[in-house]
């Protein structure tokens, strides 16, 4: 039950940045006089860059972070994960 709550909060925080980038892109489009193509490029870059960034920073956090947060097991710093 606690793991379900933790997973739901993690999903909420993970997708919150996608929610916010829509508002940020709209504000920047007006303020910086961007074209729709340039605003779309910002949205596209955030969507394409998220998965590789999550894999890399997740791996780095597991490799050097607090091991109690790593499902109670010792993490190994090797790439790709086994």
C-alpha angles and dihedrals in degrees: 000000000000090000090053091053092048092049092050093050090048091052091048092052093042094056096037091084090057088052092051097045090066091060093042092050091049092050093046092047091060098036097046095034092238122174120240089255092055092046089049090050089057091052092045092050092052092051096045096042097050101075098048090043092050092050094048098043091041090053091046091049091050092047097050106015136093107303094212087071092055098084092277094291132106112261121222122218100226131120128253099028114240 
